[in-house]
């Protein structure tokens, strides 16, 4: 009798979204904090030469050679364990978010393995860009199909939601849109992960915005600009776990980093971020919150396109930035790495603040 009552009270207690969030946050952080050091030691043994340092980075990065990578494996494990323990298992949204984490994590793992673990590989090259883009496209098609199935009947299928209550159907273009959101997020986080602690610091303000969007989507009348999405309640534990895992990883990734996240972590977190935004119909809001990551991604795109175009026209490739991505440009200007990270972090907070304002009033 007492056991039955205890289990019933416990089930009621953990039915609260915020309780799921807090419990998953705490467990994920604890996993990273407790197992971080042993994991780093294990990666030292497995990875003979550590993270390869690209030639297209400032000379100051050479001293980071040998630092182990693939810390994202521990992040993914912590998020999965904490989520499954505390999320409602009959809700599809949590499973879809975890699926995106795993699928993009697999792409990143293969990329990291080819660069770091495989002894036959003598360069820092991983998967070819075409192979990676195709793999990401395959993942996005599956995720977009599943996401669309979670949308309530009173919202048009394959639709895009914009601020000020604008909703329109995209038809099959929805899958193209999903590619830009999910794969774009994955590649933005991947490129952002270039300085010690930077991705973790820029990622957490975006998570705050997604959590607020989640609360608005599961509470009628809390935010007039957010659609009511009752099935999204399955994301509380998943977002809590992601927050705790990223914060716990920062403990070891802050300068000087003891371990790098690797593509397995950055691609997984980016794909996860884009997927959650689509589950919440908050893609535009997320893009604004992740404005600093978007600028970093755009800086690489602009640099590459301008270099190729100028070389074709003049015969000599020219550059817009001293070096791309954007954080390396500021390194070339003489900014210390910690100053770049902190100022980009401040900018990320400001972008997220703007996203919150639009979330409430747009």
TIZABA-36057 format. One record per residue: x, y, z of N, C-alpha, C, CB in turn. Coordinates in steps of 0.02 Angstrom, whole numbers, padded with zeros to 5 digits, always signed. Atoms other than C-alpha are relative to their C-alpha. Glycine has a CB too. Example, Ala and Ser with C-alpha at 12.3 -4.5 7.8 and 13.67 -1.06 7.14 Angstrom:
<pts>
+00045-00059+00000+00615-00225+00390+00045+00060+00000-00050+00001+00062;-00042-00059-00003+00684-00053+00357-00039+00055+00037+00020+00023-00071;
</pts>
This chain:
<pts>
+00042-00060+00000+00000+00000+00000+00044+00063+00000-00047+00000+00061;-00045-00057-00004+00136+00123+00051+00044+00005-00062+00044-00004+00062;-00042+00001+00061+00244+00070-00097-00039+00027-00059+00026-00071-00015;+00042-00023+00055+00100+00098-00217-00012+00076+00005-00067-00037+00001;+00011-00072-00011+00065+00270-00141+00063+00040-00017-00021+00013+00072;-00064-00033+00014+00249+00316-00152+00013+00005-00075+00058-00038+00034;-00010+00000+00072+00259+00267-00335-00048+00047-00035-00008-00071-00029;+00049-00045+00029+00100+00362-00373+00020+00073+00010-00069-00013+00029;-00022-00069-00014+00164+00520-00287+00061+00017-00041+00015+00008+00075;-00061-00012+00040+00331+00500-00375-00017+00013-00073+00047-00059+00006;+00021-00009+00070+00247+00484-00545-00031+00069-00010-00049-00055-00021;+00032-00066+00004+00144+00640-00510+00053+00055+00003-00051+00009+00056;-00053-00050-00008+00299+00736-00454+00039+00009-00064+00047-00021+00057;-00041-00004+00060+00398+00694-00610-00041+00014-00063+00040-00063-00009;+00041-00019+00057+00249+00732-00722+00007+00074-00017-00074-00016+00014;-00011-00071+00012+00291+00916-00703+00058+00011-00048+00013+00037+00067;-00053-00013+00049+00390+00983-00850+00062+00028+00030-00025+00046-00053;-00059-00031-00031+00503+01090-00742+00037-00048+00045-00021+00062+00040;-00034+00051-00040+00538+00944-00626+00041-00046-00045-00052-00041+00041;-00037+00041+00048+00588+00839-00776+00062+00038-00024-00045-00018-00061;-00056-00042+00022+00698+00983-00836+00055+00001+00052-00024+00071-00016;-00049-00006-00053+00784+01005-00668+00035-00066+00014-00033+00026+00063;-00030+00066-00015+00811+00819-00637+00048-00021-00055-00055-00052+00008;-00043+00019+00056+00882+00789-00811+00062+00045-00003-00038+00004-00067;-00056-00047-00003+00990+00945-00797+00052-00023+00051-00024+00071+00017;-00046+00020-00054+01064+00888-00632+00037-00064-00015-00038-00008+00064;-00033+00064+00014+01099+00710-00687+00051+00007-00057-00053-00053-00018;-00046-00008+00056+01177+00760-00854+00063+00038+00021-00034+00037-00057;-00058-00037-00025+01289+00888-00768+00044-00045+00043-00022+00062+00039;-00037+00044-00045+01339+00760-00637+00040-00053-00039-00048-00035+00049;-00035+00050+00041+01384+00631-00770+00063+00031-00031-00046-00026-00056;-00058-00033+00030+01498+00756-00858+00053+00016+00052-00021+00064-00036;-00047-00021-00052+01576+00816-00696+00037-00060+00030-00037+00038+00055;-00030+00059-00031+01607+00642-00625+00043-00040-00048-00053-00045+00029;-00034+00044+00048+01661+00551-00783+00044+00038-00049-00051-00040-00037;-00040-00040+00047+01745+00695-00874+00074-00017+00002-00010+00072+00014;-00072+00012-00006+01920+00665-00806+00019-00070-00022+00022+00011+00072;-00016+00067+00026+01920+00475-00832-00008-00005-00075-00043-00053+00034;+00011+00001+00072+01850+00502-01007+00058+00032-00037-00065+00034-00018;-00057-00035+00030+01989+00625-01048+00062-00045+00000+00015+00066+00037;-00057+00046-00004+02120+00500-00989-00007-00057-00050+00006-00028+00071;+00011+00053+00049+02040+00365-01097+00013+00024-00070-00072-00027+00006;-00011-00028+00067+02041+00477-01250+00074+00012-00014-00039+00065-00008;-00072-00007+00008+02225+00513-01220+00032-00065-00022+00032+00024+00066;-00029+00066+00017+02261+00327-01231-00021-00022-00069-00022-00051+00052;+00025+00023+00065+02153+00296-01384+00027+00042-00057-00077+00002+00000;-00021-00046+00053+02204+00450-01483+00075+00013+00006-00040+00066+00003;-00073-00005-00005+02390+00439-01515+00026+00071-00012+00032-00047-00050;-00026-00067+00016+02407+00614-01586-00050+00056+00015+00018+00003-00073;+00049-00050-00020+02251+00701-01521-00032+00035-00059+00033+00051+00044;+00034-00039+00051+02156+00833-01617+00049+00028-00051-00040+00056+00032;-00043-00030+00050+02241+00874-01783-00014+00075-00005-00010-00033-00069;+00008-00072+00006+02270+01061-01800+00003+00020-00072+00055+00038+00041;+00004-00020+00070+02217+01132-01967+00053+00052-00015-00070+00028-00016;-00049-00050+00021+02340+01235-02067-00032+00069-00007+00031-00020-00067;+00035-00063+00010+02206+01369-02088-00021+00032+00066-00060-00010-00045;+00013-00032-00064+02217+01433-01909+00061+00040+00020-00018-00053+00055;-00058-00039-00023+02327+01562-01822+00052-00045+00034-00023+00054+00048;-00055+00039-00027+02497+01501-01762-00009-00017+00074+00065+00037-00010;+00009+00011-00071+02442+01515-01580-00034-00067+00015-00041+00056+00031;+00036+00063-00010+02336+01358-01605+00047-00061-00002-00054-00008-00052;-00045+00057+00006+02489+01249-01637+00013-00033+00068+00067+00022-00030;-00013+00028-00067+02516+01228-01449-00057-00045+00025+00013+00056+00049;+00056+00042-00020+02346+01143-01439+00004-00070-00029-00066+00032-00021;-00008+00066+00030+02408+00996-01541+00009-00053+00054+00061+00000-00048;-00004+00054-00049+02388+00833-01447-00056-00001+00051+00064+00005+00036;+00057-00001-00045+02236+00887-01348-00052-00050-00025-00031+00071+00005;+00048+00050+00024+02111+00742-01355-00066+00033-00021-00014-00051+00055;+00064-00025+00025+01947+00767-01446-00054-00052+00009+00006+00020-00075;+00058+00045-00004+01779+00678-01466-00032+00001+00069+00021-00071-00017;+00035-00008-00064+01718+00743-01297-00075-00001-00009+00022+00063+00034;+00071+00002+00013+01549+00751-01381-00031-00067+00014-00012+00019-00071;+00027+00066-00016+01531+00564-01352-00029-00001+00070+00054-00053-00007;+00024-00001-00069+01513+00595-01166-00061+00046+00006+00056+00024+00047;+00058-00045+00000+01394+00741-01198-00062-00037-00024+00013+00062-00044;+00057+00037+00028+01281+00632-01306-00024-00053+00049+00020-00033-00067;+00019+00052-00047+01285+00489-01180-00038+00029+00060+00062-00038+00025;+00033-00031-00058+01238+00605-01036-00070+00024-00018+00042+00059+00025;+00066-00025+00020+01094+00684-01133-00049-00058-00009+00005+00040-00066;+00044+00058+00012+01024+00514-01185-00021-00032+00066+00035-00052-00044;+00015+00033-00064+01036+00437-01011-00048+00042+00042+00065-00012+00040;+00042-00043-00042+00962+00587-00919-00069+00010-00031+00034+00068+00009;+00064-00010+00033+00825+00611-01049-00046-00060+00009+00010+00014-00075;+00041+00060-00004+00765+00431-01051-00025-00013+00071+00040-00061-00025;+00020+00011-00070+00760+00424-00861-00058+00046+00021+00059+00010+00045;+00048-00050-00026+00651+00579-00842-00052+00024-00050+00037+00058+00026;+00050-00024+00047+00556+00612-01003-00058-00049-00005+00032+00011-00070;+00056+00046+00011+00382+00540-01039+00014-00044-00061-00068+00039-00010;-00022+00046+00053+00422+00386-01143-00051-00009-00055+00018-00067+00029;+00052+00008+00051+00256+00389-01236-00008+00062-00042-00065-00017+00034;+00003-00062+00038+00287+00563-01306+00052-00001-00056+00010+00062+00046;-00048+00007+00055+00367+00563-01480+00052+00056-00006-00037-00005-00064;-00045-00057+00012+00448+00736-01472+00068-00010+00031-00031+00063+00026;-00064+00013-00032+00582+00686-01349+00042-00050-00039-00010-00025+00071;-00036+00051+00039+00628+00534-01452+00026+00028-00066-00046-00060-00014;-00023-00030+00063+00639+00636-01612+00061+00044+00012-00057+00042-00032;-00058-00042-00017+00756+00761-01528+00062-00042+00013-00016+00043+00061;-00056+00045-00013+00865+00618-01466+00024-00034-00064-00019-00052+00052;-00020+00030+00064+00863+00538-01638+00044+00047-00040-00062-00019-00041;-00042-00049+00035+00932+00698-01714+00069+00003+00031-00033+00070+00000;-00064-00001-00036+01067+00701-01581+00044-00059-00021-00011+00000+00077;-00037+00061+00017+01117+00522-01622+00021-00001-00073-00043-00062+00015;-00015+00003+00072+01108+00536-01812+00056+00048-00018-00062+00017-00040;-00054-00048+00016+01214+00693-01824+00063-00016+00040-00023+00072+00015;-00058+00022-00037+01327+00624-01688+00038-00055-00037-00021-00025+00069;-00032+00053+00038+01361+00472-01797+00041+00029-00058-00053-00050-00028;-00037-00033+00054+01410+00584-01943+00064+00031+00027-00044+00054-00035;-00059-00032-00031+01526+00681-01829+00051-00051+00024-00022+00043+00058;-00046+00052-00024+01598+00522-01754+00041-00029-00057-00039-00057+00035;-00037+00026+00058+01644+00453-01925+00052+00050-00023-00049-00017-00058;-00046-00053+00020+01723+00620-01969+00060+00003+00047-00037+00068-00001;-00054-00001-00050+01823+00623-01807+00044-00062-00004-00029+00007+00070;-00037+00063+00003+01873+00441-01824+00050+00001-00058-00048-00060-00007;-00044-00003+00059+01945+00469-01998+00058+00049+00012-00039+00021-00062;-00052-00050-00012+02042+00620-01934+00048-00019+00057-00032+00066+00016;-00038+00007-00063+02101+00561-01764+00019-00072+00016-00040+00027+00056;-00012+00068-00026+02085+00376-01724+00034-00044-00051-00065-00031+00021;-00028+00043+00051+02124+00293-01889+00074+00014-00010-00037+00009-00067;-00073-00009+00004+02311+00264-01893+00024+00008-00072+00035-00058+00032;-00020-00006+00070+02313+00261-02083-00010+00071-00025-00040-00048-00043;+00015-00069+00021+02256+00442-02089+00055+00046+00025-00068+00023+00027;-00056-00042-00019+02401+00565-02090-00016+00075-00007+00062-00018-00041;+00020-00070+00007+02305+00726-02121-00058+00014+00046-00017+00016-00073;+00056-00019-00042+02169+00822-02033-00066-00003-00037+00011+00070+00028;+00062+00005+00039+02041+00782-02169-00043-00056+00025+00017-00010-00075;+00048+00052-00019+01886+00686-02121-00042-00018-00059-00043+00023+00059;+00045+00013+00056+01733+00656-02227+00005+00056-00051-00072-00007+00026;+00001-00051+00052+01727+00746-02393-00062+00044+00010+00001-00031-00071;+00059-00043-00009+01609+00897-02393-00062-00028-00033+00015+00069-00029;+00059+00027+00034+01494+00813-02520-00030-00058+00038+00019-00021-00071;+00025+00057-00038+01483+00652-02420-00037+00023+00063+00059-00046+00020;+00031-00023-00061+01442+00747-02262-00067+00034-00013+00046+00048+00037;+00062-00034+00017+01310+00856-02345-00055-00049-00020+00011+00051-00057;+00048+00051+00019+01226+00704-02421-00026-00039+00061+00031-00049-00051;+00019+00035-00061+01227+00613-02254-00047+00043+00042+00062-00020+00041;+00043-00045-00038+01153+00765-02169-00069+00006-00033+00032+00070+00005;+00064-00003+00035+01019+00776-02304-00043-00061+00013+00013+00007-00075;+00037+00061-00015+00969+00595-02274-00031+00004+00069+00047-00061-00006;+00025-00007-00068+00952+00629-02088-00057+00050+00004+00057+00021+00047;+00051-00053-00003+00851+00788-02117-00066-00024-00029+00024+00061-00039;+00062+00026+00030+00724+00699-02229-00039-00041+00052+00015-00042-00063;+00032+00042-00051+00689+00572-02092-00028+00043+00057+00049-00052+00029;+00020-00042-00056+00681+00703-01955-00059+00045-00018+00058+00042+00024;+00054-00045+00021+00571+00824-02053-00066-00038-00006+00018+00033-00067;+00061+00041+00006+00446+00685-02092-00029-00014+00070+00016-00067-00036;+00024+00015-00068+00436+00636-01907-00025+00063+00036+00056-00032+00041;+00020-00063-00032+00426+00817-01848-00070+00020-00024+00051+00057-00016;+00065-00020+00027+00280+00853-01965-00057-00042+00028+00002-00007-00076;+00051+00043-00027+00186+00705-01891-00020+00019+00071+00023-00072-00001;+00016-00020-00068+00192+00783-01717-00043+00063+00003+00064+00010+00040;+00035-00064+00000+00108+00946-01770-00076-00012+00006+00015+00039-00065;+00072+00009-00009-00074+00961-01710-00039+00013-00064-00026+00047+00055;+00041-00004+00061-00215+00950-01838-00021+00072-00016-00061-00043+00007;+00023-00069+00013-00261+01134-01816+00055+00044-00030-00026+00031+00064;-00055-00036+00033-00092+01185-01891+00011-00034-00067+00066+00000+00043;-00009+00030+00066-00067+01160-02079+00063-00045-00003+00004+00055-00053;-00057+00044+00009+00047+01016-02128+00054+00034-00041-00022-00066-00034;-00057-00025+00039+00220+01054-02197+00001+00076-00002-00001-00029-00071;+00008-00073-00002+00202+01235-02140+00058+00034+00035-00065+00018+00034;-00049-00043-00031+00316+01375-02086-00036+00053+00041+00047+00034-00053;+00029-00051-00044+00274+01489-01939+00048+00058+00006-00018-00029+00069;-00040-00060-00006+00338+01667-01940-00026+00043+00057-00001+00040-00067;+00025-00047-00051+00328+01804-01808-00063+00036-00025+00054+00051+00019;+00062-00037+00013+00165+01905-01799-00056-00047-00025+00012+00055-00051;+00054+00047+00014+00062+01746-01821-00008-00020-00072-00062+00028+00024;+00004+00018+00071+00101+01717-02005+00017-00074-00009+00047+00045-00043;-00011+00071+00013+00084+01534-02056-00019-00015-00072-00041-00044+00050;+00019+00021+00067+00089+01464-02231+00032-00067-00016+00020+00052-00052;-00022+00068+00018+00109+01292-02308+00056+00004-00051-00058-00042-00026;-00056+00002+00046+00272+01252-02397-00004-00059-00048+00065-00004+00039;+00001+00060+00042+00222+01086-02474+00065-00038+00007-00012+00019-00074;-00062+00039-00002+00374+00982-02519+00061+00044+00012+00009-00038-00065;-00055-00046-00016+00482+01137-02500+00015+00000+00075-00017+00071-00024;-00011+00006-00073+00463+01103-02314+00064-00039+00014-00060-00036+00033;-00060+00040-00010+00602+00974-02331+00063+00040-00016-00004-00064-00042;-00056-00044+00015+00716+01101-02412+00011+00049+00058-00012+00039-00066;-00004-00046-00057+00676+01223-02273+00030-00036+00061-00071+00027+00017;-00026+00039-00056+00711+01086-02145+00075-00011-00007-00036-00067+00006;-00073+00010+00011+00881+01056-02224+00039+00062+00022+00014-00015-00075;-00035-00062-00019+00929+01238-02202-00001+00010+00076-00031+00061-00035;+00006-00010-00072+00867+01239-02022+00044-00050+00038-00073-00007+00022;-00034+00052-00039+00936+01072-01959+00073-00008-00020-00037-00066-00007;-00069+00007+00023+01090+01046-02067+00038+00066+00008+00002-00024-00073;-00032-00065-00009+01125+01233-02062+00021+00010+00072-00047+00056-00021;-00017-00005-00071+01120+01229-01872+00061-00044+00017-00060-00020+00044;-00055+00046-00013+01236+01078-01870+00066+00028-00024-00013-00068-00033;-00062-00027+00027+01364+01162-01981+00021+00065+00033-00006+00010-00075;-00015-00062-00036+01351+01327-01889+00035-00015+00066-00064+00041+00012;-00032+00018-00064+01392+01245-01722+00068-00032-00012-00045-00048+00040;-00064+00032+00016+01529+01143-01804+00055+00051-00013-00008-00046-00061;-00049-00051+00016+01617+01298-01871+00013+00045+00061-00023+00043-00059;-00008-00041-00060+01586+01393-01708+00048-00031+00050-00067+00011+00033;-00042+00035-00048+01681+01260-01611+00074+00006-00019-00020-00074+00005;-00069-00012+00021+01850+01340-01645+00045+00028+00054+00000+00046-00058;-00040-00027-00056+01907+01417-01480-00022-00035+00064-00008+00077+00006;+00015+00035-00063+01914+01345-01304-00062+00029+00033+00060+00005+00047;+00060-00020-00037+01742+01350-01224-00050+00040-00039+00019+00037+00059;+00043-00047+00035+01663+01455-01361-00068-00029-00019+00034+00026-00062;+00064+00028+00021+01530+01338-01429-00046-00010+00060+00011-00066-00036;+00042+00011-00059+01469+01292-01255-00030+00066+00024+00041-00032+00057;+00024-00064-00024+01454+01476-01207-00051+00032-00047+00058+00047+00011;+00048-00028+00048+01365+01527-01367-00063-00042-00005+00033+00007-00068;+00056+00047+00007+01251+01375-01361-00050+00009+00056+00025-00071-00001;+00045-00003-00058+01179+01401-01187-00053+00055-00004+00040+00008+00062;+00054-00049+00007+01088+01567-01221-00054-00021-00049+00029+00067-00021;+00049+00025+00047+01005+01485-01370-00046-00052+00033+00035-00031-00062;+00039+00048-00037+00949+01343-01257-00051+00035+00045+00045-00046+00041;+00046-00038-00042+00871+01471-01140-00061+00022-00041+00035+00062+00031;+00055-00022+00043+00768+01540-01284-00045-00059-00018+00028+00033-00065;+00040+00058+00018+00712+01365-01336-00041-00024+00060+00045-00057-00025;+00037+00020-00060+00661+01326-01156-00060+00047+00011+00046+00000+00062;+00055-00047-00007+00556+01485-01148-00052-00013-00054+00026+00073-00004;+00047+00016+00054+00479+01443-01317-00039-00063+00016+00038-00008-00067;+00033+00062-00020+00441+01269-01250-00054+00014+00052+00051-00051+00027;+00049-00016-00052+00354+01340-01097-00060+00035-00031+00031+00045+00054;+00055-00034+00033+00252+01456-01208-00042-00046-00042+00027+00056-00043;+00036+00047+00044+00205+01313-01324-00042-00050+00039+00048-00036-00044;+00037+00049-00041+00139+01207-01180-00045+00034+00051+00048-00047+00035;+00044-00037-00046+00041+01344-01089-00045+00045-00041+00041+00042+00051;+00047-00040+00039-00115+01417-01168-00001+00071+00028-00071-00031+00002;+00005-00070-00019-00111+01607-01165+00063+00030+00030-00054+00007+00048;-00061-00029-00028+00065+01625-01095+00034+00047-00049+00049-00055+00022;-00028-00041+00053+00130+01691-01260-00048-00003-00060+00072-00024-00021;+00049-00001+00055+00005+01746-01392+00033-00017-00066-00033+00068-00004;-00035+00011+00064+00138+01730-01527+00024-00072-00008+00058+00047-00006;-00023+00070+00003+00179+01547-01486-00061-00046-00005+00042-00018+00062;+00056+00047+00008+00063+01410-01549-00001-00051+00056+00005-00035-00068;+00007+00051-00051-00005+01285-01425+00018-00067-00031-00072+00000+00028;-00026+00064+00025+00091+01123-01453+00005-00049+00059+00069+00009-00036;+00000+00041-00061+00042+01001-01315+00051-00057-00001-00068-00029+00010;-00048+00055+00002+00154+00860-01377+00071+00022+00013-00004-00035-00067;-00067-00025-00012+00305+00973-01357+00022-00009+00073+00004+00074-00019;-00018+00009-00070+00298+00939-01169+00052-00055+00011-00063-00017+00040;-00050+00053-00005+00408+00788-01203+00071+00026-00005-00011-00051-00052;-00067-00028+00010+00554+00907-01231+00030+00029+00064-00003+00054-00053;-00027-00031-00061+00574+00972-01052+00062-00037+00025-00054+00000+00056;-00057+00038-00026+00688+00832-00994+00059+00002-00049-00020-00073+00013;-00053+00001+00050+00785+00830-01158+00038+00065+00000-00030-00014-00070;-00034-00065-00002+00821+01016-01153+00038+00009+00066-00050+00057-00009;-00036-00003-00064+00867+01004-00968+00064-00040-00002-00045-00026+00056;-00060+00041+00006+00988+00863-01006+00053+00033-00044-00019-00069-00029;-00048-00034+00045+01066+00960-01150+00034+00058+00036-00036+00026-00063;-00028-00057-00037+01088+01113-01038+00052-00024+00051-00057+00039+00036;-00046+00026-00050+01169+01011-00899+00063-00029-00030-00034-00052+00042;-00058+00031+00032+01283+00915-01017+00047+00052-00029-00022-00048-00055;-00042-00052+00029+01345+01070-01108+00036+00039+00055-00041+00048-00044;-00031-00036-00056+01376+01162-00944+00054-00043+00033-00053+00020+00052;-00050+00044-00029+01466+01010-00873+00061-00008-00044-00030-00067+00013;-00057+00005+00045+01574+00996-01028+00044+00062+00003-00023-00012-00072;-00038-00062-00004+01625+01178-01011+00050-00001+00057-00048+00059+00008;-00046+00008-00056+01707+01130-00846+00069-00022-00024-00028-00050+00052;-00063+00028+00026+01840+01037-00947+00022+00033-00065-00007-00074-00010;-00016-00029+00065+01832+01135-01109+00020+00073+00004-00059-00007-00045;-00020-00069-00008+01863+01309-01037+00076+00006-00008-00022+00027+00070;-00071-00010+00014+02033+01382-01082+00041-00006+00064+00011+00068-00032;-00023+00042+00056+02153+01296-01077-00038-00067-00001+00077-00014+00006;+00043+00058+00006+02044+01154-01141+00038-00065+00014-00032-00002-00069;-00028+00067-00012+02080+00979-01074-00024-00049-00053-00019-00025+00070;+00028+00042+00052+01973+00905-01213-00042+00043-00046-00042-00058+00030;+00043-00035+00048+01886+00964-01371-00063-00040-00011+00038+00011-00066;+00064+00033+00013+01707+00926-01417+00003-00045-00060-00055+00052-00009;-00004+00039+00062+01750+00864-01590-00063+00008-00042+00012-00073+00015;+00059-00003+00044+01632+00850-01738-00057-00041+00028+00018-00024-00070;+00053+00043-00028+01538+00712-01646-00044+00040+00048+00031-00060+00035;+00039-00041-00047+01484+00841-01517-00032+00061-00034+00044+00023+00056;+00026-00062+00029+01466+01000-01620-00055-00013-00051+00056+00039-00033;+00053+00017+00048+01366+00919-01762-00062-00025+00036+00025-00052-00050;+00057+00027-00036+01257+00826-01638-00040+00055+00034+00023-00051+00053;+00035-00054-00034+01216+00981-01537-00034+00047-00049+00049+00040+00044;+00030-00044+00050+01183+01083-01693-00063-00031-00032+00049+00016-00054;+00058+00035+00027+01067+00953-01771-00057-00003+00050+00019-00070-00023;+00048+00002-00055+00980+00937-01603-00035+00068+00007+00035-00019+00066;+00027-00067-00008+00957+01126-01590-00050+00016-00056+00056+00052+00000;+00045-00013+00055+00880+01140-01763-00063-00042+00003+00035-00012-00065;+00058+00044-00005+00766+00991-01734-00049+00024+00053+00023-00071+00016;+00044-00025-00053+00699+01060-01570-00036+00063-00023+00042+00014+00065;+00032-00062+00025+00667+01228-01653-00058-00017-00047+00052+00044-00036;+00054+00019+00046+00563+01141-01787-00057-00033+00037+00027-00047-00054;+00053+00030-00040+00468+01039-01659-00041+00053+00036+00030-00048+00052;+00035-00054-00034+00423+01204-01575-00027+00052-00049+00046+00034+00050;+00020-00048+00051+00385+01293-01739+00031+00069+00015-00077+00006-00004;-00035-00062-00019+00513+01423-01682+00066+00008-00038+00014+00001+00075;-00062+00000+00039+00640+01413-01823+00030+00070-00008-00014-00030-00069;-00024-00068+00010+00650+01600-01855+00027+00028+00066-00056+00045-00027;-00022-00023-00066+00663+01638-01669+00068-00030+00018-00052-00019+00054;-00065+00032-00015+00805+01511-01651+00055+00031-00042-00004-00075-00013;-00051-00029+00043+00897+01586-01800+00024+00067+00027-00028+00009-00071;-00019-00064-00030+00893+01756-01714+00041-00011+00063-00063+00043+00016;-00036+00015-00062+00948+01683-01547+00070-00024-00015-00038-00051+00042;-00065+00027+00019+01091+01593-01634+00036+00047-00048-00008-00070-00032;-00028-00049+00047+01139+01752-01726+00075+00001-00003-00024+00068+00018;-00073-00001+00000+01321+01744-01672+00027-00060-00038+00026+00000+00072;-00021+00059+00038+01338+01568-01740-00013+00009-00075-00037-00064+00025;+00016-00013+00070+01252+01622-01901+00052+00045-00031-00070+00032-00005;-00052-00045+00026+01377+01764-01922+00066-00036-00011+00010+00059+00048;-00062+00039+00007+01522+01644-01895-00004-00045-00062+00013-00043+00062;+00009+00042+00059+01451+01525-02026+00002+00042-00064-00067-00037+00004;+00000-00043+00059+01420+01668-02148+00070+00026-00017-00046+00058+00011;-00067-00026+00012+01598+01732-02126+00041-00050-00041+00036+00015+00066;-00035+00052+00038+01667+01566-02191-00027-00004-00071-00006-00068+00034;+00031+00003+00066+01543+01563-02335+00022+00060-00043-00077-00002+00006;-00019-00061+00036+01581+01744-02385+00073-00003-00021-00014+00062+00043;-00072+00004+00015+01769+01716-02374+00013-00048-00059+00039-00023+00061;-00012+00051+00052+01763+01559-02483-00027+00024-00067-00034-00066+00019;+00030-00022+00063+01645+01632-02614+00038+00059-00030-00074+00018+00010;-00036-00059+00025+01737+01798-02627+00069-00019-00027+00007+00052+00055;-00066+00022+00022+01905+01711-02642-00004-00034-00069+00032-00049+00052;+00008+00035+00064+01843+01598-02783-00020+00048-00056-00051-00057+00007;+00023-00047+00050+01753+01738-02874+00055+00048-00022-00060+00040+00027;-00054-00047+00017+01899+01861-02864+00056-00035-00038+00027+00032+00064;-00053+00037+00036+02021+01727-02922-00022-00013-00072+00015-00067+00035;+00025+00012+00067+01909+01689-03071+00002+00063-00043-00071-00028+00002;+00003-00064+00036+01894+01873-03118+00069+00030-00010-00045+00049+00036;-00065-00035+00002+02068+01939-03078+00060-00047-00005+00008+00043+00061;-00056+00047+00001+02173+01781-03071+00033-00006+00068+00052+00022-00050;-00028+00001-00067+02215+01817-02889-00056-00002+00051+00047+00062+00013;+00052+00005-00051+02108+01759-02744+00008+00053+00054+00001-00068+00031;-00001-00052-00051+02064+01898-02622-00045-00020+00058-00021+00068-00029;+00036+00018-00061+01994+01891-02446-00035+00061+00029+00048-00030+00051;+00037-00052-00037+01864+01991-02351+00027+00007+00070-00076-00015+00001;-00025+00002-00069+01929+01938-02180+00074-00020-00001-00041-00049+00043;-00070+00020-00005+02108+01916-02123+00005-00076+00001+00033+00030+00063;+00005+00073-00001+02060+01736-02089-00071-00018+00021+00052-00031+00048;+00068+00022-00018+01895+01642-02077+00005-00068+00033-00046-00002-00063;+00060-00038-00019+01791+01595-01981+00016+00063+00040-00046-00045+00041;-00005-00067-00029+01759+01760-01893+00046+00004+00060-00067+00024+00018;-00042-00004-00060+01845+01717-01729+00074+00000-00016-00016-00058+00047;-00070-00001+00020+02009+01685-01820+00020+00068-00028+00013-00055-00052;-00013-00068+00024+01994+01857-01901+00022+00044+00059-00062+00030-00035;-00016-00041-00058+01996+01937-01729+00066-00024+00033-00057-00002+00051;-00064+00024-00024+02141+01826-01677+00057+00032-00039+00005-00076-00004;-00051-00031+00042+02240+01894-01824+00008+00075+00016-00017-00009-00074;-00003-00070-00021+02197+02069-01762+00036+00009+00066-00070+00030+00004;-00037-00003-00063+02285+02025-01600-00042-00007+00063+00036+00063+00004;+00042+00010-00059+02136+01993-01486+00018-00065+00034-00075+00000-00020;-00010+00063-00036+02170+01864-01349-00060-00046-00008+00013+00014+00075;+00054+00049+00010+02068+01705-01365-00056+00009+00051+00028-00070+00005;+00051-00007-00052+01979+01734-01199-00044+00061-00013+00032+00005+00069;+00039-00060+00014+01926+01910-01252-00051-00013-00057+00046+00059-00019;+00045+00016+00055+01852+01844-01415-00059-00042+00025+00038-00038-00055;+00052+00044-00026+01756+01707-01324-00050+00039+00042+00031-00057+00041;+00045-00037-00045+01687+01825-01192-00043+00051-00038+00040+00036+00054;+00038-00050+00037+01635+01959-01317-00051-00034-00047+00047+00044-00041;+00049+00037+00040+01553+01832-01432-00056-00027+00045+00035-00059-00037;+00049+00023-00049+01465+01764-01277-00049+00056+00016+00034-00026+00064;+00043-00059-00013+01399+01939-01238-00046+00012-00059+00043+00062+00014;+00040-00009+00060+01340+01955-01418-00055-00053-00004+00044-00001-00063;+00049+00053+00001+01253+01787-01404-00057+00013+00048+00033-00067+00016;+00051-00019-00049+01161+01846-01248-00046+00054-00029+00033+00025+00066;+00039-00054+00029+01105+02003-01341-00046-00026-00055+00046+00055-00028;+00042+00031+00052+01043+01903-01491-00057-00039+00032+00043-00046-00045;+00052+00040-00033+00949+01787-01374-00051+00044+00034+00032-00048+00052;+00047-00049-00029+00874+01936-01283-00048+00027-00051+00038+00057+00033;+00043-00023+00054+00809+02002-01448-00050-00054-00019+00042+00021-00060;+00045+00056+00017+00737+01830-01487-00056-00007+00052+00040-00065-00005;+00050+00005-00053+00647+01828-01318-00052+00056-00007+00034+00003+00068;+00047-00055+00009+00571+01999-01353-00048-00015-00057+00039+00066-00014;+00043+00018+00057+00507+01940-01522-00046-00058+00018+00043-00019-00061;+00040+00057-00020+00446+01780-01443-00062+00021+00040+00043-00048+00042;+00054-00024-00043+00339+01878-01322-00048+00047-00036+00028+00035+00060;+00041-00055+00027+00278+02023-01428-00011-00003-00076+00032+00064+00017;+00007-00002+00074+00301+01984-01615-00061-00038-00022+00063-00029-00034;
</pts>
